[in-house]
Amino acid sequence: MQTISLASLQPGEQATIRAINAEEGLFQRLTALGFRIGKRIELVRRARFAGPLHVRIGSTDIVLRETEARRIQIADTLRP
């Protein structure tokens, strides 16, 4: 199974979170927001000019920077 970063998803695609490669503070913050290993995540939209990513985990919508999205490893991508 190949893992890629969340930043590589395209709008409408879904995937499963496989790992979060972040220092303790960021890891705790992402976990508190709902980013957990095994959870399904969907990229709703991507802002222009390397702006933030709008993602959905369950019924929760979250906006995060691309640099943070690169730290989240995903697998099992589903295209719409």
Phi and psi restraints in degrees (range 20) as a CNS / XPLOR table:
assign (resid 1 and name C) (resid 2 and name N)
       (resid 2 and name CA) (resid 2 and name C) 1.0 -90.8 20.0 2
assign (resid 2 and name N) (resid 2 and name CA)
       (resid 2 and name C) (resid 3 and name N) 1.0 135.2 20.0 2
assign (resid 2 and name C) (resid 3 and name N)
       (resid 3 and name CA) (resid 3 and name C) 1.0 -108.7 20.0 2
assign (resid 3 and name N) (resid 3 and name CA)
       (resid 3 and name C) (resid 4 and name N) 1.0 143.7 20.0 2
assign (resid 3 and name C) (resid 4 and name N)
       (resid 4 and name CA) (resid 4 and name C) 1.0 -133.1 20.0 2
assign (resid 4 and name N) (resid 4 and name CA)
       (resid 4 and name C) (resid 5 and name N) 1.0 172.9 20.0 2
assign (resid 4 and name C) (resid 5 and name N)
       (resid 5 and name CA) (resid 5 and name C) 1.0 -87.6 20.0 2
assign (resid 5 and name N) (resid 5 and name CA)
       (resid 5 and name C) (resid 6 and name N) 1.0 156.5 20.0 2
assign (resid 5 and name C) (resid 6 and name N)
       (resid 6 and name CA) (resid 6 and name C) 1.0 -57.8 20.0 2
assign (resid 6 and name N) (resid 6 and name CA)
       (resid 6 and name C) (resid 7 and name N) 1.0 -31.4 20.0 2
assign (resid 6 and name C) (resid 7 and name N)
       (resid 7 and name CA) (resid 7 and name C) 1.0 -64.2 20.0 2
assign (resid 7 and name N) (resid 7 and name CA)
       (resid 7 and name C) (resid 8 and name N) 1.0 -16.5 20.0 2
assign (resid 7 and name C) (resid 8 and name N)
       (resid 8 and name CA) (resid 8 and name C) 1.0 -89.8 20.0 2
assign (resid 8 and name N) (resid 8 and name CA)
       (resid 8 and name C) (resid 9 and name N) 1.0 -5.7 20.0 2
assign (resid 8 and name C) (resid 9 and name N)
       (resid 9 and name CA) (resid 9 and name C) 1.0 -68.5 20.0 2
assign (resid 9 and name N) (resid 9 and name CA)
       (resid 9 and name C) (resid 10 and name N) 1.0 154.1 20.0 2
assign (resid 9 and name C) (resid 10 and name N)
       (resid 10 and name CA) (resid 10 and name C) 1.0 -106.5 20.0 2
assign (resid 10 and name N) (resid 10 and name CA)
       (resid 10 and name C) (resid 11 and name N) 1.0 154.6 20.0 2
assign (resid 10 and name C) (resid 11 and name N)
       (resid 11 and name CA) (resid 11 and name C) 1.0 -53.3 20.0 2
assign (resid 11 and name N) (resid 11 and name CA)
       (resid 11 and name C) (resid 12 and name N) 1.0 134.1 20.0 2
assign (resid 11 and name C) (resid 12 and name N)
       (resid 12 and name CA) (resid 12 and name C) 1.0 94.3 20.0 2
assign (resid 12 and name N) (resid 12 and name CA)
       (resid 12 and name C) (resid 13 and name N) 1.0 -16.2 20.0 2
assign (resid 12 and name C) (resid 13 and name N)
       (resid 13 and name CA) (resid 13 and name C) 1.0 -81.8 20.0 2
assign (resid 13 and name N) (resid 13 and name CA)
       (resid 13 and name C) (resid 14 and name N) 1.0 148.8 20.0 2
assign (resid 13 and name C) (resid 14 and name N)
       (resid 14 and name CA) (resid 14 and name C) 1.0 -121.1 20.0 2
assign (resid 14 and name N) (resid 14 and name CA)
       (resid 14 and name C) (resid 15 and name N) 1.0 155.8 20.0 2
assign (resid 14 and name C) (resid 15 and name N)
       (resid 15 and name CA) (resid 15 and name C) 1.0 -156.5 20.0 2
assign (resid 15 and name N) (resid 15 and name CA)
       (resid 15 and name C) (resid 16 and name N) 1.0 174.6 20.0 2
assign (resid 15 and name C) (resid 16 and name N)
       (resid 16 and name CA) (resid 16 and name C) 1.0 -110.7 20.0 2
assign (resid 16 and name N) (resid 16 and name CA)
       (resid 16 and name C) (resid 17 and name N) 1.0 133.5 20.0 2
assign (resid 16 and name C) (resid 17 and name N)
       (resid 17 and name CA) (resid 17 and name C) 1.0 -71.6 20.0 2
assign (resid 17 and name N) (resid 17 and name CA)
       (resid 17 and name C) (resid 18 and name N) 1.0 127.6 20.0 2
assign (resid 17 and name C) (resid 18 and name N)
       (resid 18 and name CA) (resid 18 and name C) 1.0 -109.9 20.0 2
assign (resid 18 and name N) (resid 18 and name CA)
       (resid 18 and name C) (resid 19 and name N) 1.0 -28.7 20.0 2
assign (resid 18 and name C) (resid 19 and name N)
       (resid 19 and name CA) (resid 19 and name C) 1.0 -162.2 20.0 2
assign (resid 19 and name N) (resid 19 and name CA)
       (resid 19 and name C) (resid 20 and name N) 1.0 154.0 20.0 2
assign (resid 19 and name C) (resid 20 and name N)
       (resid 20 and name CA) (resid 20 and name C) 1.0 -126.0 20.0 2
assign (resid 20 and name N) (resid 20 and name CA)
       (resid 20 and name C) (resid 21 and name N) 1.0 111.1 20.0 2
assign (resid 20 and name C) (resid 21 and name N)
       (resid 21 and name CA) (resid 21 and name C) 1.0 -100.5 20.0 2
assign (resid 21 and name N) (resid 21 and name CA)
       (resid 21 and name C) (resid 22 and name N) 1.0 83.2 20.0 2
assign (resid 21 and name C) (resid 22 and name N)
       (resid 22 and name CA) (resid 22 and name C) 1.0 -143.8 20.0 2
assign (resid 22 and name N) (resid 22 and name CA)
       (resid 22 and name C) (resid 23 and name N) 1.0 158.4 20.0 2
assign (resid 22 and name C) (resid 23 and name N)
       (resid 23 and name CA) (resid 23 and name C) 1.0 -65.9 20.0 2
assign (resid 23 and name N) (resid 23 and name CA)
       (resid 23 and name C) (resid 24 and name N) 1.0 163.7 20.0 2
assign (resid 23 and name C) (resid 24 and name N)
       (resid 24 and name CA) (resid 24 and name C) 1.0 -53.1 20.0 2
assign (resid 24 and name N) (resid 24 and name CA)
       (resid 24 and name C) (resid 25 and name N) 1.0 -45.1 20.0 2
assign (resid 24 and name C) (resid 25 and name N)
       (resid 25 and name CA) (resid 25 and name C) 1.0 -61.9 20.0 2
assign (resid 25 and name N) (resid 25 and name CA)
       (resid 25 and name C) (resid 26 and name N) 1.0 -47.9 20.0 2
assign (resid 25 and name C) (resid 26 and name N)
       (resid 26 and name CA) (resid 26 and name C) 1.0 -68.2 20.0 2
assign (resid 26 and name N) (resid 26 and name CA)
       (resid 26 and name C) (resid 27 and name N) 1.0 -38.9 20.0 2
assign (resid 26 and name C) (resid 27 and name N)
       (resid 27 and name CA) (resid 27 and name C) 1.0 -58.5 20.0 2
assign (resid 27 and name N) (resid 27 and name CA)
       (resid 27 and name C) (resid 28 and name N) 1.0 -46.1 20.0 2
assign (resid 27 and name C) (resid 28 and name N)
       (resid 28 and name CA) (resid 28 and name C) 1.0 -63.6 20.0 2
assign (resid 28 and name N) (resid 28 and name CA)
       (resid 28 and name C) (resid 29 and name N) 1.0 -40.5 20.0 2
assign (resid 28 and name C) (resid 29 and name N)
       (resid 29 and name CA) (resid 29 and name C) 1.0 -64.4 20.0 2
assign (resid 29 and name N) (resid 29 and name CA)
       (resid 29 and name C) (resid 30 and name N) 1.0 -45.9 20.0 2
assign (resid 29 and name C) (resid 30 and name N)
       (resid 30 and name CA) (resid 30 and name C) 1.0 -64.8 20.0 2
assign (resid 30 and name N) (resid 30 and name CA)
       (resid 30 and name C) (resid 31 and name N) 1.0 -39.4 20.0 2
assign (resid 30 and name C) (resid 31 and name N)
       (resid 31 and name CA) (resid 31 and name C) 1.0 -63.0 20.0 2
assign (resid 31 and name N) (resid 31 and name CA)
       (resid 31 and name C) (resid 32 and name N) 1.0 -41.5 20.0 2
assign (resid 31 and name C) (resid 32 and name N)
       (resid 32 and name CA) (resid 32 and name C) 1.0 -64.1 20.0 2
assign (resid 32 and name N) (resid 32 and name CA)
       (resid 32 and name C) (resid 33 and name N) 1.0 -29.0 20.0 2
assign (resid 32 and name C) (resid 33 and name N)
       (resid 33 and name CA) (resid 33 and name C) 1.0 -80.8 20.0 2
assign (resid 33 and name N) (resid 33 and name CA)
       (resid 33 and name C) (resid 34 and name N) 1.0 -9.5 20.0 2
assign (resid 33 and name C) (resid 34 and name N)
       (resid 34 and name CA) (resid 34 and name C) 1.0 112.5 20.0 2
assign (resid 34 and name N) (resid 34 and name CA)
       (resid 34 and name C) (resid 35 and name N) 1.0 0.1 20.0 2
assign (resid 34 and name C) (resid 35 and name N)
       (resid 35 and name CA) (resid 35 and name C) 1.0 -77.7 20.0 2
assign (resid 35 and name N) (resid 35 and name CA)
       (resid 35 and name C) (resid 36 and name N) 1.0 103.6 20.0 2
assign (resid 35 and name C) (resid 36 and name N)
       (resid 36 and name CA) (resid 36 and name C) 1.0 -133.1 20.0 2
assign (resid 36 and name N) (resid 36 and name CA)
       (resid 36 and name C) (resid 37 and name N) 1.0 147.5 20.0 2
assign (resid 36 and name C) (resid 37 and name N)
       (resid 37 and name CA) (resid 37 and name C) 1.0 -60.2 20.0 2
assign (resid 37 and name N) (resid 37 and name CA)
       (resid 37 and name C) (resid 38 and name N) 1.0 132.8 20.0 2
assign (resid 37 and name C) (resid 38 and name N)
       (resid 38 and name CA) (resid 38 and name C) 1.0 94.8 20.0 2
assign (resid 38 and name N) (resid 38 and name CA)
       (resid 38 and name C) (resid 39 and name N) 1.0 -11.4 20.0 2
assign (resid 38 and name C) (resid 39 and name N)
       (resid 39 and name CA) (resid 39 and name C) 1.0 -81.0 20.0 2
assign (resid 39 and name N) (resid 39 and name CA)
       (resid 39 and name C) (resid 40 and name N) 1.0 145.2 20.0 2
assign (resid 39 and name C) (resid 40 and name N)
       (resid 40 and name CA) (resid 40 and name C) 1.0 -80.3 20.0 2
assign (resid 40 and name N) (resid 40 and name CA)
       (resid 40 and name C) (resid 41 and name N) 1.0 141.8 20.0 2
assign (resid 40 and name C) (resid 41 and name N)
       (resid 41 and name CA) (resid 41 and name C) 1.0 -136.3 20.0 2
assign (resid 41 and name N) (resid 41 and name CA)
       (resid 41 and name C) (resid 42 and name N) 1.0 143.3 20.0 2
assign (resid 41 and name C) (resid 42 and name N)
       (resid 42 and name CA) (resid 42 and name C) 1.0 -125.1 20.0 2
assign (resid 42 and name N) (resid 42 and name CA)
       (resid 42 and name C) (resid 43 and name N) 1.0 136.5 20.0 2
assign (resid 42 and name C) (resid 43 and name N)
       (resid 43 and name CA) (resid 43 and name C) 1.0 -87.8 20.0 2
assign (resid 43 and name N) (resid 43 and name CA)
       (resid 43 and name C) (resid 44 and name N) 1.0 115.0 20.0 2
assign (resid 43 and name C) (resid 44 and name N)
       (resid 44 and name CA) (resid 44 and name C) 1.0 -81.4 20.0 2
assign (resid 44 and name N) (resid 44 and name CA)
       (resid 44 and name C) (resid 45 and name N) 1.0 -51.1 20.0 2
assign (resid 44 and name C) (resid 45 and name N)
       (resid 45 and name CA) (resid 45 and name C) 1.0 -157.0 20.0 2
assign (resid 45 and name N) (resid 45 and name CA)
       (resid 45 and name C) (resid 46 and name N) 1.0 160.9 20.0 2
assign (resid 45 and name C) (resid 46 and name N)
       (resid 46 and name CA) (resid 46 and name C) 1.0 -124.9 20.0 2
assign (resid 46 and name N) (resid 46 and name CA)
       (resid 46 and name C) (resid 47 and name N) 1.0 124.8 20.0 2
assign (resid 46 and name C) (resid 47 and name N)
       (resid 47 and name CA) (resid 47 and name C) 1.0 -72.0 20.0 2
assign (resid 47 and name N) (resid 47 and name CA)
       (resid 47 and name C) (resid 48 and name N) 1.0 154.7 20.0 2
assign (resid 47 and name C) (resid 48 and name N)
       (resid 48 and name CA) (resid 48 and name C) 1.0 -70.7 20.0 2
assign (resid 48 and name N) (resid 48 and name CA)
       (resid 48 and name C) (resid 49 and name N) 1.0 163.1 20.0 2
assign (resid 48 and name C) (resid 49 and name N)
       (resid 49 and name CA) (resid 49 and name C) 1.0 56.5 20.0 2
assign (resid 49 and name N) (resid 49 and name CA)
       (resid 49 and name C) (resid 50 and name N) 1.0 47.4 20.0 2
assign (resid 49 and name C) (resid 50 and name N)
       (resid 50 and name CA) (resid 50 and name C) 1.0 58.0 20.0 2
assign (resid 50 and name N) (resid 50 and name CA)
       (resid 50 and name C) (resid 51 and name N) 1.0 34.5 20.0 2
assign (resid 50 and name C) (resid 51 and name N)
       (resid 51 and name CA) (resid 51 and name C) 1.0 -78.5 20.0 2
assign (resid 51 and name N) (resid 51 and name CA)
       (resid 51 and name C) (resid 52 and name N) 1.0 -170.4 20.0 2
assign (resid 51 and name C) (resid 52 and name N)
       (resid 52 and name CA) (resid 52 and name C) 1.0 -70.8 20.0 2
assign (resid 52 and name N) (resid 52 and name CA)
       (resid 52 and name C) (resid 53 and name N) 1.0 162.8 20.0 2
assign (resid 52 and name C) (resid 53 and name N)
       (resid 53 and name CA) (resid 53 and name C) 1.0 -107.5 20.0 2
assign (resid 53 and name N) (resid 53 and name CA)
       (resid 53 and name C) (resid 54 and name N) 1.0 136.9 20.0 2
assign (resid 53 and name C) (resid 54 and name N)
       (resid 54 and name CA) (resid 54 and name C) 1.0 -100.5 20.0 2
assign (resid 54 and name N) (resid 54 and name CA)
       (resid 54 and name C) (resid 55 and name N) 1.0 113.5 20.0 2
assign (resid 54 and name C) (resid 55 and name N)
       (resid 55 and name CA) (resid 55 and name C) 1.0 -119.5 20.0 2
assign (resid 55 and name N) (resid 55 and name CA)
       (resid 55 and name C) (resid 56 and name N) 1.0 158.6 20.0 2
assign (resid 55 and name C) (resid 56 and name N)
       (resid 56 and name CA) (resid 56 and name C) 1.0 -126.5 20.0 2
assign (resid 56 and name N) (resid 56 and name CA)
       (resid 56 and name C) (resid 57 and name N) 1.0 127.4 20.0 2
assign (resid 56 and name C) (resid 57 and name N)
       (resid 57 and name CA) (resid 57 and name C) 1.0 -120.1 20.0 2
assign (resid 57 and name N) (resid 57 and name CA)
       (resid 57 and name C) (resid 58 and name N) 1.0 110.8 20.0 2
assign (resid 57 and name C) (resid 58 and name N)
       (resid 58 and name CA) (resid 58 and name C) 1.0 63.9 20.0 2
assign (resid 58 and name N) (resid 58 and name CA)
       (resid 58 and name C) (resid 59 and name N) 1.0 -121.0 20.0 2
assign (resid 58 and name C) (resid 59 and name N)
       (resid 59 and name CA) (resid 59 and name C) 1.0 -105.1 20.0 2
assign (resid 59 and name N) (resid 59 and name CA)
       (resid 59 and name C) (resid 60 and name N) 1.0 11.0 20.0 2
assign (resid 59 and name C) (resid 60 and name N)
       (resid 60 and name CA) (resid 60 and name C) 1.0 -102.5 20.0 2
assign (resid 60 and name N) (resid 60 and name CA)
       (resid 60 and name C) (resid 61 and name N) 1.0 127.2 20.0 2
assign (resid 60 and name C) (resid 61 and name N)
       (resid 61 and name CA) (resid 61 and name C) 1.0 -100.2 20.0 2
assign (resid 61 and name N) (resid 61 and name CA)
       (resid 61 and name C) (resid 62 and name N) 1.0 134.2 20.0 2
assign (resid 61 and name C) (resid 62 and name N)
       (resid 62 and name CA) (resid 62 and name C) 1.0 -135.3 20.0 2
assign (resid 62 and name N) (resid 62 and name CA)
       (resid 62 and name C) (resid 63 and name N) 1.0 142.3 20.0 2
assign (resid 62 and name C) (resid 63 and name N)
       (resid 63 and name CA) (resid 63 and name C) 1.0 -112.7 20.0 2
assign (resid 63 and name N) (resid 63 and name CA)
       (resid 63 and name C) (resid 64 and name N) 1.0 127.1 20.0 2
assign (resid 63 and name C) (resid 64 and name N)
       (resid 64 and name CA) (resid 64 and name C) 1.0 -139.0 20.0 2
assign (resid 64 and name N) (resid 64 and name CA)
       (resid 64 and name C) (resid 65 and name N) 1.0 157.2 20.0 2
assign (resid 64 and name C) (resid 65 and name N)
       (resid 65 and name CA) (resid 65 and name C) 1.0 -68.2 20.0 2
assign (resid 65 and name N) (resid 65 and name CA)
       (resid 65 and name C) (resid 66 and name N) 1.0 154.3 20.0 2
assign (resid 65 and name C) (resid 66 and name N)
       (resid 66 and name CA) (resid 66 and name C) 1.0 -63.6 20.0 2
assign (resid 66 and name N) (resid 66 and name CA)
       (resid 66 and name C) (resid 67 and name N) 1.0 -34.2 20.0 2
assign (resid 66 and name C) (resid 67 and name N)
       (resid 67 and name CA) (resid 67 and name C) 1.0 -63.6 20.0 2
assign (resid 67 and name N) (resid 67 and name CA)
       (resid 67 and name C) (resid 68 and name N) 1.0 -35.6 20.0 2
assign (resid 67 and name C) (resid 68 and name N)
       (resid 68 and name CA) (resid 68 and name C) 1.0 -73.3 20.0 2
assign (resid 68 and name N) (resid 68 and name CA)
       (resid 68 and name C) (resid 69 and name N) 1.0 -38.0 20.0 2
assign (resid 68 and name C) (resid 69 and name N)
       (resid 69 and name CA) (resid 69 and name C) 1.0 -62.7 20.0 2
assign (resid 69 and name N) (resid 69 and name CA)
       (resid 69 and name C) (resid 70 and name N) 1.0 -31.0 20.0 2
assign (resid 69 and name C) (resid 70 and name N)
       (resid 70 and name CA) (resid 70 and name C) 1.0 -68.2 20.0 2
assign (resid 70 and name N) (resid 70 and name CA)
       (resid 70 and name C) (resid 71 and name N) 1.0 -19.0 20.0 2
assign (resid 70 and name C) (resid 71 and name N)
       (resid 71 and name CA) (resid 71 and name C) 1.0 -85.1 20.0 2
assign (resid 71 and name N) (resid 71 and name CA)
       (resid 71 and name C) (resid 72 and name N) 1.0 -9.7 20.0 2
assign (resid 71 and name C) (resid 72 and name N)
       (resid 72 and name CA) (resid 72 and name C) 1.0 -100.5 20.0 2
assign (resid 72 and name N) (resid 72 and name CA)
       (resid 72 and name C) (resid 73 and name N) 1.0 117.1 20.0 2
assign (resid 72 and name C) (resid 73 and name N)
       (resid 73 and name CA) (resid 73 and name C) 1.0 -92.9 20.0 2
assign (resid 73 and name N) (resid 73 and name CA)
       (resid 73 and name C) (resid 74 and name N) 1.0 135.4 20.0 2
assign (resid 73 and name C) (resid 74 and name N)
       (resid 74 and name CA) (resid 74 and name C) 1.0 -127.0 20.0 2
assign (resid 74 and name N) (resid 74 and name CA)
       (resid 74 and name C) (resid 75 and name N) 1.0 165.1 20.0 2
assign (resid 74 and name C) (resid 75 and name N)
       (resid 75 and name CA) (resid 75 and name C) 1.0 -151.5 20.0 2
assign (resid 75 and name N) (resid 75 and name CA)
       (resid 75 and name C) (resid 76 and name N) 1.0 174.0 20.0 2
assign (resid 75 and name C) (resid 76 and name N)
       (resid 76 and name CA) (resid 76 and name C) 1.0 58.9 20.0 2
assign (resid 76 and name N) (resid 76 and name CA)
       (resid 76 and name C) (resid 77 and name N) 1.0 50.2 20.0 2
assign (resid 76 and name C) (resid 77 and name N)
       (resid 77 and name CA) (resid 77 and name C) 1.0 -66.5 20.0 2
assign (resid 77 and name N) (resid 77 and name CA)
       (resid 77 and name C) (resid 78 and name N) 1.0 133.1 20.0 2
assign (resid 77 and name C) (resid 78 and name N)
       (resid 78 and name CA) (resid 78 and name C) 1.0 -114.7 20.0 2
assign (resid 78 and name N) (resid 78 and name CA)
       (resid 78 and name C) (resid 79 and name N) 1.0 124.0 20.0 2
assign (resid 78 and name C) (resid 79 and name N)
       (resid 79 and name CA) (resid 79 and name C) 1.0 -92.8 20.0 2
assign (resid 79 and name N) (resid 79 and name CA)
       (resid 79 and name C) (resid 80 and name N) 1.0 147.9 20.0 2
